[in-house]
Amino acid sequence: MTEPVCVRPPKPLFSNVSSAVPSPCISLCRLDEQKVCLGCFRHVEDIREWRSADDARRRVICAEAEQRRANA
């Protein structure tokens, strides 16, 4: 007789997805000379950090991106 096998559900690809602070990505991913995306105005390091950032940090990233957009 075989024992039942515990099957874990697959881990989500993005484990820190939050609907509270949606990603500003508009799928126009091109970096300028300063490594800032011309679509969402996030710096490449902010884009990398996004997945692991908490909501407070994401709000800061979005505010900084909006400031870059306003200055563009």
ChimeraX commands (.cxc) that place a marker at each C-alpha (Angstrom):
marker #1 position 0.00,0.00,0.00 radius 0.5
marker #1 position 1.38,3.43,-0.90 radius 0.5
marker #1 position 1.20,6.46,1.32 radius 0.5
marker #1 position -0.44,9.64,0.03 radius 0.5
marker #1 position 2.08,12.14,-1.28 radius 0.5
marker #1 position 1.85,15.72,-0.04 radius 0.5
marker #1 position 1.92,18.02,-3.01 radius 0.5
marker #1 position 2.74,21.67,-2.43 radius 0.5
marker #1 position 1.23,24.24,-4.74 radius 0.5
marker #1 position 3.86,25.88,-6.94 radius 0.5
marker #1 position 5.47,29.01,-5.55 radius 0.5
marker #1 position 4.18,32.08,-7.35 radius 0.5
marker #1 position 6.62,33.64,-9.78 radius 0.5
marker #1 position 6.27,36.99,-8.04 radius 0.5
marker #1 position 5.97,36.23,-4.35 radius 0.5
marker #1 position 5.63,39.86,-3.29 radius 0.5
marker #1 position 2.90,41.03,-5.65 radius 0.5
marker #1 position 0.85,43.72,-4.00 radius 0.5
marker #1 position -2.26,45.30,-5.41 radius 0.5
marker #1 position -1.75,48.23,-3.01 radius 0.5
marker #1 position 1.09,49.62,-5.13 radius 0.5
marker #1 position 0.79,48.53,-8.75 radius 0.5
marker #1 position 3.87,48.44,-10.91 radius 0.5
marker #1 position 4.35,51.59,-13.00 radius 0.5
marker #1 position 5.69,49.47,-15.88 radius 0.5
marker #1 position 3.96,50.23,-19.19 radius 0.5
marker #1 position 5.95,47.64,-21.19 radius 0.5
marker #1 position 8.03,50.29,-22.95 radius 0.5
marker #1 position 11.33,49.11,-21.55 radius 0.5
marker #1 position 14.23,51.19,-22.84 radius 0.5
marker #1 position 17.03,52.63,-20.71 radius 0.5
marker #1 position 18.61,56.03,-21.28 radius 0.5
marker #1 position 22.25,56.94,-20.60 radius 0.5
marker #1 position 21.55,57.28,-16.85 radius 0.5
marker #1 position 19.97,53.79,-16.77 radius 0.5
marker #1 position 16.46,55.19,-16.32 radius 0.5
marker #1 position 13.60,53.48,-18.13 radius 0.5
marker #1 position 11.97,55.73,-20.74 radius 0.5
marker #1 position 8.62,54.02,-20.14 radius 0.5
marker #1 position 8.17,54.12,-16.36 radius 0.5
marker #1 position 11.06,56.44,-15.37 radius 0.5
marker #1 position 12.37,54.03,-12.74 radius 0.5
marker #1 position 16.12,53.59,-12.42 radius 0.5
marker #1 position 17.36,50.12,-13.34 radius 0.5
marker #1 position 18.22,49.45,-9.67 radius 0.5
marker #1 position 14.66,50.37,-8.64 radius 0.5
marker #1 position 13.31,47.98,-11.26 radius 0.5
marker #1 position 15.50,45.20,-9.87 radius 0.5
marker #1 position 14.44,45.99,-6.30 radius 0.5
marker #1 position 10.71,46.17,-7.09 radius 0.5
marker #1 position 10.02,42.46,-6.68 radius 0.5
marker #1 position 11.34,42.33,-3.11 radius 0.5
marker #1 position 10.33,45.85,-2.01 radius 0.5
marker #1 position 7.56,46.37,0.53 radius 0.5
marker #1 position 4.68,48.75,-0.17 radius 0.5
marker #1 position 6.37,51.70,1.56 radius 0.5
marker #1 position 9.51,51.32,-0.55 radius 0.5
marker #1 position 7.43,50.89,-3.71 radius 0.5
marker #1 position 5.68,54.17,-2.97 radius 0.5
marker #1 position 9.07,55.88,-2.69 radius 0.5
marker #1 position 10.21,54.32,-5.98 radius 0.5
marker #1 position 7.01,55.52,-7.68 radius 0.5
marker #1 position 7.39,59.03,-6.26 radius 0.5
marker #1 position 10.99,59.23,-7.47 radius 0.5
marker #1 position 9.95,57.96,-10.91 radius 0.5
marker #1 position 7.16,60.53,-11.10 radius 0.5
marker #1 position 9.65,63.27,-10.22 radius 0.5
marker #1 position 11.93,62.08,-13.05 radius 0.5
marker #1 position 8.95,62.09,-15.42 radius 0.5
marker #1 position 8.05,65.66,-14.40 radius 0.5
marker #1 position 11.64,66.80,-14.98 radius 0.5
marker #1 position 11.91,65.09,-18.36 radius 0.5
marker link #1:1,2 radius 0.2
marker link #1:2,3 radius 0.2
marker link #1:3,4 radius 0.2
marker link #1:4,5 radius 0.2
marker link #1:5,6 radius 0.2
marker link #1:6,7 radius 0.2
marker link #1:7,8 radius 0.2
marker link #1:8,9 radius 0.2
marker link #1:9,10 radius 0.2
marker link #1:10,11 radius 0.2
marker link #1:11,12 radius 0.2
marker link #1:12,13 radius 0.2
marker link #1:13,14 radius 0.2
marker link #1:14,15 radius 0.2
marker link #1:15,16 radius 0.2
marker link #1:16,17 radius 0.2
marker link #1:17,18 radius 0.2
marker link #1:18,19 radius 0.2
marker link #1:19,20 radius 0.2
marker link #1:20,21 radius 0.2
marker link #1:21,22 radius 0.2
marker link #1:22,23 radius 0.2
marker link #1:23,24 radius 0.2
marker link #1:24,25 radius 0.2
marker link #1:25,26 radius 0.2
marker link #1:26,27 radius 0.2
marker link #1:27,28 radius 0.2
marker link #1:28,29 radius 0.2
marker link #1:29,30 radius 0.2
marker link #1:30,31 radius 0.2
marker link #1:31,32 radius 0.2
marker link #1:32,33 radius 0.2
marker link #1:33,34 radius 0.2
marker link #1:34,35 radius 0.2
marker link #1:35,36 radius 0.2
marker link #1:36,37 radius 0.2
marker link #1:37,38 radius 0.2
marker link #1:38,39 radius 0.2
marker link #1:39,40 radius 0.2
marker link #1:40,41 radius 0.2
marker link #1:41,42 radius 0.2
marker link #1:42,43 radius 0.2
marker link #1:43,44 radius 0.2
marker link #1:44,45 radius 0.2
marker link #1:45,46 radius 0.2
marker link #1:46,47 radius 0.2
marker link #1:47,48 radius 0.2
marker link #1:48,49 radius 0.2
marker link #1:49,50 radius 0.2
marker link #1:50,51 radius 0.2
marker link #1:51,52 radius 0.2
marker link #1:52,53 radius 0.2
marker link #1:53,54 radius 0.2
marker link #1:54,55 radius 0.2
marker link #1:55,56 radius 0.2
marker link #1:56,57 radius 0.2
marker link #1:57,58 radius 0.2
marker link #1:58,59 radius 0.2
marker link #1:59,60 radius 0.2
marker link #1:60,61 radius 0.2
marker link #1:61,62 radius 0.2
marker link #1:62,63 radius 0.2
marker link #1:63,64 radius 0.2
marker link #1:64,65 radius 0.2
marker link #1:65,66 radius 0.2
marker link #1:66,67 radius 0.2
marker link #1:67,68 radius 0.2
marker link #1:68,69 radius 0.2
marker link #1:69,70 radius 0.2
marker link #1:70,71 radius 0.2
marker link #1:71,72 radius 0.2
view
